[in-house]
Amino acid sequence: MRSALKDFARREWGPLWTAVRTALVTRRWRAVPMTLGAVCLTALFQLVQNQDWGYQPVQNIGSVRAEDPLWLALLRTPLSLFVPALDLPVWGALAQILLVFGMAEICLGRWRTLVIAYLATLAGTLYARVGIALGPDGPLGLPASDAQVVDTGPSAAVVGLAVYVCWRHRARWTGTLVVVAMVVEVLVKPNLAGKEHLAAIAAVLVLIAVVAWRERRQPPPPEPEPGVRPGTRSWKPPIAS
């Protein structure tokens, strides 16, 4: 039984663990500069928005509501990732960013991590408008009062990045567990945040399907010509020792 669990853990998390550990051992904090910057920015926003003079400026640059004009919501969405929700402990947002953003930055690269995080957050932001338009009667709908809910925090980006990293490093069971957990969250507490998480997952799954389709369409590497060793030029005979 113990051996089977070790084999499962090696198959499920081995590639991901190796990539993260190698990067942190060889490059230390230089492996995750964007993640550390995001943690510091989130902590700064938390500090400022809890001051009497700082709450409104933070809302003006990073607070998103479904009742806002669309252009304004799109303008604020990138920074809204780093504005912690006031009704949740900030350490949760900081831990999510440090762990998931850090793994994604190592495994996917800085810019791809930012793009996927923004895609997931944008999907949640746009879903809120669609859900309110559908109304509270359907399973995908939302009550009109949710238009006034402040929609900030990294949770949608974290969920989307977790699913993508799990797919890229073949941690399929872990990725499936993340999706199932978000579905259960909506069934237990069908609020705006939970449904936005599902919208973020849906957007990332579409991205995964597109990336997988493009990878399948890429031609395989050419086979070496007979008598030519891999890595040598076809017009140059292999060197005999």
Buried (B, 14 or more C-beta within 10 A) or exposed (E): EEEEEEEEEEEBBBBBBEBBEEBBEEEEEEBBEBBBBBBEBBBEBBEBBEEEEBBEEBBEBBBBBBEBEEEEBBBBBBBBBBBBBBEEEBEBBBEBBBEBBBBBBBBBEBEBBBEBBBBBBBBBBBBBBEBBEEEEEEEEBBBEEBBEBBBBBBBBBBBBBBBBBBBBBBBEEBBEEBBEEBBEBBEEEEBBBBBBBBBBBBBBBEBBEEEEEEEEEEEEEEEEEEEBEEEBEEEEEEEEE
